[in-house]
Amino acid sequence: MLLGALRLKKAGLVLALLVWSSSMLISCGGGSPRIKLPPSRLNRRVMASQSVSATFTLGGLFIVDVQNDTLARTSEVSAGSSPGFMAISPTRATLLAFDSGSNSVEVINTTTETNTGRIQLSGPTTSLAIPTTSTGYAAVPTASSNLFATPGGIEVMNLTSGAITTTIGSPGAQTVVSNSTGTQLLVFSNDSNSVNVISPATALPPVDQGCDTAPNPVCTVVPGFDRPVGAIISGGTTYILNCGAECGGTQASVQVLNLGTMTAGASVPVDGATVGFVTGSTLYVAGTSPANHACAGETTAAATCGRLDVVDLGSMKVTNRIVITDGYHDHLDMSSNGQLFIGSHGCTEVGNVNSPSGEVRGCLSIFNTANRTVTIPPDNGDVTGLQSFTSLNKEYVAEGGNLRVYDTVKDKLLINNFIVAGTVNITGHIVDVKAVDFF
């Protein structure tokens, strides 16, 4: 018995030594490296921009723990007085937030969770592009120079130095879309039937006339569209969203832009086209038609409804049309389980939580791509931000100044032990939300 007990003690001692040596190897670099967490100690985060409201005068970006839908211990990052819409780099290492209070772009390092600088724009913007962590682009419709015949331009931002390096002329520049490398920019202006294609690397600092004197090495103006408002670059093909009648033109459509020949190509008419989302060979495009806006098939007090068209990109044909809420649609996002969230602003709102009719309707629609049904959640307000995840059945929605969390299996507000009625507890007016980690 004594011999057996001695052997057990020796075995236990050997096991303890092995565990200790393994831990020493890991801590000294001999094993798998430890994951370095940011100051919030979270590796599943979103940042929500909180702007100035009538009752709250300090803006900032709030860090939300996606696991529990609660604020992080170190929850706020400074971002000016009125941070609103945001853009994030492909690596998610750099986040840009536009501060409407100062017309500046706040540069956020998501690893250190700090504001690394402010870039002053010459005027307000509603569109940012950030194809790399070091360079960003802002479409500024009021940008001016004595070299410009008409105001408007793309302001090229060096995110490391925190300065505007070049302003490229593009009359009335409203929206900028970049390819994956930032070598080509597609620029859209209101009340125009053309798309400006800019090569920023060839522009001469500090001011380049660009599209004011096109065609030139910096800018090519491509005509043949119908009030284009945006683009989707999918693989080697660029699809232009023609707003058409909704923006004062003729016919909404999705149209191919051939960047090789710089010409407008084939198009497919749709009911409305102000925002789109591509998955595989399917394009979902939403808008509100001035003519075809009946709420057929829905029981609602709203007299006007929008449309979601499903386009097969192989045949360039519409395969389905769905009635959704109206307004100007500018947000589309697909959840991990195929729920397409569609957001607009300026929609027809119906009732409220105390509505005697029982109907509550705002600017959010959810389309189930599997069974082709639509859910209109009972909530009011403009939708200003959407964020889905690849491994979670939830969607963050900035709607009516609140940060909502939806269960994408039930298409209802999420209820758990941490949030009440699917709303993250943040004081102030929430404008946008972005995931800063891959999950």
N, C-alpha and C positions, 0 to 999 in steps of 0.2 A: 504493500500500500504506500509506503514511504517513497519507493522508487517511482511509482506512478505519479504521485503528487509532484515529485521533483521534475519529472518530464513535462508535466503540465505547466509548471512555473517557467521552465526554460522556453517552452513554446510561446507562452504569453509574452515573455521578454523579447523574443525575436520579432513577434508581430508588432509590438509597440515601437521597436527600433525601426522597423520597415516603414510604419506610418509616419514617424518623426522624420526619417530621412527623405521620404517622398515630399512631405510638406516643405522641407528645407530646399529641395530641388526646385519646386515650383516657385517659392518665394525668391530664389536666387537666379531664376531664369533657366533652370534645367528642365522644367516641364512646360505645360501649357501656360501661356501668359495670362495674368489676371486681367479682366476687363476693367478699364479705367472709366469710372462713372463721372458724369458731370457734377457740378456743385449741388444740384437738386437730388443727387443719388438715385436718379431714375434712368432707365434705358428704354422706356416706353412712354414718350411724351408727345403732347401737342402744345403749340403756343397759340393763344387766342389774343387778338388785338382788342384792346378796350379803349374806346375813344371818349372824348369829352361829351357829356350829356348835360341836361338842364340841372340835374341833381348831383353830378360828379364832375369835378374839375381837373382831375389828374389822370393822364393817360398812361398806358404802358402795355407790355405784353405779359400775359399770365401763363405760367407753366402748369399744365394739367397732367396729372398721373392717369394715364389711360386705363391702367389696371382697375382703379377704383373710382375714376371720374371725380377725383378730388384735386384741390390745389396742392402743389408741392410746398415743402417747408420754406424753401427760398423761391417764392412763387412769382415775383415780378421782375421784369427786365425793363429798364427805362428805354423809351422810344419816342420821345417828344411829347407834346401835349395832346395830340389827336391822331394816334396811329390808326390807320384804316386797313385798306386791302394790302395783301402781302404777296411776295413771290419768293420761291426757294430754289436753290441751286440743285442740279441733279444728284449731287452727293449728299445734299441736305446739311452741309456744313455751314452754309451761309444763307441767312434769311434777310430779305429786304422788306421794310415796312414803310409805306408812304405816310408822312405826317402832314395832314392837310392844314394844320395850324401854322406851319412854317414853310410849306411847299418844299420839304426836304425828304430825302430818303435815308432812313435809319438802317445802318448795317449791323446785323447781329451775328455773332459767332455762336452757333448752337452748341459747340463743344464746351466752351467756357461759360456759356449763358450770359454773355456780356455784350453791351453795345460798344462796337469798336470804332464807330465814327458816324458822322452826319455829312451827307452830300447835299449841298444846296442846289436845287433846280431853279431855273429862271421863271417857272410858273407851275401851275397845278398839272397833275397827270392822273390818268385813270388806267394806265397800262405800263407794266414793267416786264422786262425779259432778263433772265439771268442764266445763260447757257453754261457759264463756268463760274468758279468761286471767286475769280479775280476781276471779272468784267460784267457790267450790267448796262441795260439800255432803258431809257425812259422816253415815251412819246409825249412831247410837250406841245400842244396846239398853239400856244401863245409865244413860243420861242421866237426871238427876233434878233436881227442883225442888219447893219447897213448893207450887207451883201445879199440879204434876202428880199426878193420881190414881194413875197407874201409870208406872213408869220407862220411859224410851225417848224418843228424839227425833232430829230432824235438826238438826245443828249447821252453821250457815251461816258459811262462812269467807271473810273478806276477804283475798285472796291478796296484795294490795299492802301493807296495813298489818300483816298477819300476826296477825290476831286473829279470835276468834269474835264475830260481830256479833249473832246471834240464835240462840236454841235454840227450836225449834218442837216442841211435844209431839206424839209419835206412838208410842203404847204398843208396846214391844218392837221398835222399828224395826230391821230386820235388813239390808234392801237398799233402795237408793235408785236410781231411774232418772229421768233428766231428759230433757225435750224439748230440741230443738236450741237454744232461746233461754234456757232456764232459768226460764221463766215458770210451768211446771208440773212438779211432782215426783210420781212414783209411788212409794209407800213400802209395803214388804212386811214382814210380821212372821211369826215361826214360829207354827204351830198356829192360824192365822187363815183364815177364808174370805172376807175382805174385802180391798179395796185402798184405801189412803188416798191421795187426790189433794190435794196441797198447792200453794197459790199463795204462794210465799215473799215476793213483793213486798208483800203485804198484812199480813205478820206484824209485830207490834210488838216491838221490841228492849227489853231484852236477852232476855226470856223470853216466849214466847207459848204459851198453852195449846193452841192448834191443834186437833188431833184429839181431845183430851180432852173438848172441849165441842162437837164437830161435830154437825150442820152449821153452818158459819159461813163468813165470807168467806175464811178461811185454809185450811180443810180440809173436804173432803167424803169421807165413808166410803161406798164403793160395795160392797154385798154381792153374793152370787150366784156366788161362785167356789169352787174346791175346793183348798185349801191353795196359793194362788198364791205363787210364789217370785221371779218376775221378769217383765219385759216387753220386747217389741221394738216400737219405734215406727218404722213404715215408711210414708213419705208421710204421708197423713192418717189412717192406721189404726193402732190400738194393739192388739197381740196379747199376751194374758196367758198365761203359762206356768203351768198348774195342775199342781202336783206330784202331787196325788191320793194314791193308796195308798202311794207311796214315802215320803211325808211324814206318814203317819197319816190321810190322807183317804180318798176313795172311788175316784175315777177320774181318771187323768191325762188332760189335754186341752189344746188350744190354743183360747183363747176371746177373742172380740172385746170390747174395752172401748170403749163409745161415750162419748167425753169431752164431747160436746155435751149429751147428756141425762144423763150420769153414771149409766149403767146397763150391766149385763152383757149381752152379745149372744150371737150364735151361737157354737157350739163344735164341735170335732171331736175325738173320743176318740183318744188315742195310747197307746203302751205306756209311755212315760215322758216327762216334760217338766220337766227342771231347767235346760236351756240350749238356746238356739235361734240360728239364723243364717238371715237372709233374703237371697236373691239373686233379683232380678226378681220373679216371681210364685211362687217356690218357697221354702218354709220347711223347713229341716232342724231337727229337734228330737230331743234325746237324753235318755235316762234309763234307770233299771234298775227293771223291774217286779217287785214281790214275788211275783207269780203267774206271769207269762210270762217266765221268765228262762233257759230251756233254751238250750244252745249248739248247737242243731241246725245241721248243715251244716259245723261246724268240728271239726277234729281237735285236741283240747286236753285237758289234764288239769284245766282249770278246770271246776267244776260249775255255775257261775253266769255268765251273760253279760247284757250290756245290749242296748239296742235303739236304732237310729237310724230314725226315721220321716220319710218325705218327704211333705210336705203341699202340695197344689196350693191356693194361696190364692184362686184364682178360684172354684173349686167347693167349697172347704173340705172336701176329701177326701184321705185318705191314699192315695198312689199306689205306695208301696214301703216295705217294712220290712227292715232289715238287722241282722244279728247283729254286735255289737261287744263290746269288753271291758266289764266291769261297773264298779261303784263309783258314787260320786256325781259326775255329769258337770257340770262348770262351765266348760269351755273349748271353744269351737268357732271354727275359723278356716279360711278358704278361700284356697288358694294361687292364684297368677296363672294356672295351667293347670288349675284345676278339681279340685284335690285337697283334700278336706275333712279337716282334722285335728281329731280328737275326743279331748279329755283329761278324765280324771276323777281323783279321789283316793279312797283306801280300797278299791281294786280287789283282785281275786284275783290275786296274783302267782304265777307259776310259774317254778321253776328259777332259774338265774343263769348267768353265763358258763361256769361249770364244771359245769353240770347234766348228770348222766349220761344223762338221757332225751333231751337235745338241745333240748328246748323251753324257751324263755325268753319270758316274757310279762309285761307290765306294764299301765300304765293308758292307753296311747296306741293309738288306732286311726286308720287312714287310709282314707277312702272315695274311690274314684275315681268321680267323678260322670259320666264318659263311658261307661265299661264296667260300672259298678255292682259293682265288686269291692272287697274289703276286705283291707288289709294290716295285720297286727299285728306291729310291729317287735320284734325280740328285745332288749328292754330292760326293766329293772325300775324301779319308783318312781312316785310321784305326779306327775301333770302339773300344774304350777302356773303356766305361762305359755306363750303361743303368739304368734308374730309372722310374718306373711307380707309379701310385697312385690308391687307392681303390675308391676314390670319384671324381676324376678329369679325363677328357678325354684328357690327355696330357702325353707325354713321354719326359724325358730329355735324350739326346744322346750326349756323348762325342765322337766326330768324327773329325779326322784331327786336333786335338788341339783346337777345338771350342766346346762351349756348345750350342747345338741346342735344340729347343723346338718344338715337333711335335704335331699337332692336330690329335688325334687318330680317330676322326670321318672321317676326310678327307684324312688322311695319307699324310699330307703335313705340311711344316713348318708353325708354328703358326704366324699369323700376328695380332698385336694389337697396342695399343697406346704407349706401353712401349718398345717393341723390334722391331728391323729392320730385316726383312728376317729370323725370327725365331731364332735369335742368341742373347744370353745374353751377354751384353757388359762387358766382362772381359778381361783385358790386360794380355797376357801371354799364355802359352800352357796348356790347360785343359786336364787332364788325366782321372779322375774318378768323379763320382757324387753319393751321397747317401742321401736319405731322413732321417732326424733326428727327424721327428714328424710322428705320425700316422694320416693319413688323406687320 
